Amino acid sequence: MGDVQVPFSSHSDAMSSSTALTDLSGVSEALVDLVQRTTPGIVAVKAAPYRVVSGVVLKDDLIAVADHTLRREERVPIHSSTSGERIAVILGRDPSVDLAILRAEGLGASPLSSADPTLLKPGMLTAVVGLTIDVGPSASLGILGAVGGSRRTWRGGTLDHFIRLDVNLYPSQSGAAVVSATGQLIGMATPGLLRHSAVAVPLATIERVAKELVSEGRIRHGYLGVGLQPVKIPANLRSKLQNAQETGLILLSVEADSPAERAGLQIGDILVTLSSSSITDVEDLQHSLRGDMVGRTVPIVLLRGGERVEAQIAVSERLKREN
């Protein structure tokens, strides 16, 4: 028999192969670059005399911060990696989504490009990038633990998208930027809306709240002037509805001189849609009566005496009651 030759790798080849398999320097450098590119879009916020948190830069020198961290009422010192210390003023707050909006003139920071929320999926890598005054940027790496549609918060607000974070969030990262693996802004990190984990207040919610605070100086809530209760719609009536929904809201009371009374609504009516959106429970109605609805006249669909009725209602603003 002829000689049998057994191929083998040299020790140096084996070491080279092993090193190639375990070398994560490229990933490490990419993460460092991601943090560096994110830093111009965030600021450090002196939210209280002995507490520094983070904030996300928006357009027009606006800054989003976590409302629950903000213990100042007027002038808020902030620090930017590009322009140093500035003084910001509070334009307004919306505790229902743990959001406050500040304005700092001459900030000179660079807002981050926005991520497409329709492309977000559970398991995607994400980074939370904050800023401290003494050591500079801080970063945490994790994943999107859950991604869903609109969600009501326990504080009574509405997040346009639900984004739960599986990430270690440090105290200084409350209000920090949540970015995708490509450095696009997903939202603002906060531990103040879930008991056991952090969430990202999505950019769509931040922009909606900021727009109203800039234009109105407060967060408005729509008002119809009715008392309501969920009710099951009988099967024989669902065929009269375009969406054949199973529940609606039955009117138990109609306040005098209210939008509902002026629109001709009656006790016993079942509210089915408002402004073409299905109303199946009280949360649906509260979500539909956001600030941008105030002052608008919108179509509604009712069930009255077993018949489908269309009407128009002018949404007014729900005012705070004086104590």
Residue, then its C-alpha position, 0 to 999 in steps of 0.5 A: m500500500g502506498d503512504v497515506q498522507v493526513p492533512f493537518s494545520s500548523h499550530s499557527d494556522a489553528m491559532s489564526s483560525s481561532t482568533a478569526l472566530t473570536d475577534l470581536s474588535g470590529v463589533s466593538e469599534a462599530l459600537v464605539d462609533l455608534v455612541q460617538r455619532t449619537t452623542p451630538g444629539i443628546v444633552a446632560v440635564k441638571a434635573a435637580p440640585y444633585r441629579v443629572v439625567s439625559g435629554v434627547v435633542l429635537k428640532d428648533d432647539l427643543i429637548a425631550v426629557a423624562d418628566h418624572t426626573l425633572r424637579r425644577e420649575e423654571r431655569v434648567p441647566i443643561h450640558s451639550s458636548t458641542s456647546g457646553e452649558r446652556i440654560a433651558v426653560i420648560l415649555g410644558r409637561d405631559p406626565s401621562v407619557d412621562l415627557a417634558i419639553l425644554r427649549a435652549e436657545g443657541l444649543g447648536a446640537s444635531p438632532l438624530s435621524s429617525a427610525d421607521p417604527t414599522l421596521l422595528k421588531p422584537g430582538m433587534l439590537t438597540a443602544v441607550v446613549g446618555l450624557t453625563i457632565d463629569v465622564g461624558p457619554s454613557a451607553s448600554l446595549g440591549i434588545l427591543g424586548a417587545v414592540g406593539g401598537s398604540r398603548r395606554t399608560w397607567r398614567g392615562g396617556t397614550l404611546d403611539h407605539f409600545i416599545r419595551l426595552d431589554v436593557n440595563l438602564y442607569p439612573s443618568q440614562s433616564g431621558a437618554a436616546v434609544v437608537s437602532a444598530t444604524g444610529q437612528l433615533i427610536g425614542m427616549a428611554t424611561p423607567g417611569l412607565l412600566r414597573h419592571s422594565a424600561v420603555a422607549v417613549p416613541l419619537a412619534t409621541i415626543e413630536r406630537v407632545a412637543k408640537e402641542l406644547v409649542s403651539e398651545g403651551r399645554i396638553r389639551h384633551g377633547y371633551l364631549g360631555v357624556g357618561l359612557q359604559p361599554v356594551k355588547i352590540p347584538a349580533n342582529l345589529r352588527s350587520k348594519l355596521q361597516n366594521a361589524q364590531e362587537t362592542g360600543l359605548i352606550l350613553l348613560s348621560v348627556e350634559a346640558d349645553s355640551p358638544a354631545e347635546r348640541a350634536g343631538l346625542q341621546i341617552g341610550d345611543i351606542l357610540v360606534t365610531l368617532s372620526s372614522s375610528s372604531i370606539t369599542d371601549v373607553e380607552d379607544l375614546q380617550h385615545s381619539l380625543r387627543g389635543d389635535m381633535v379640539g376645535r374640530t367637527v368630526p363624523i360619528v356613527l351611532l346605533r339608535g333604536g336598532e338603526r345606524v345613525e350618522a351625525q357630526i360633533a364639534v369636539s371642545e376642550r376639557l377644562k380643569r375643574e377649580n378646587 
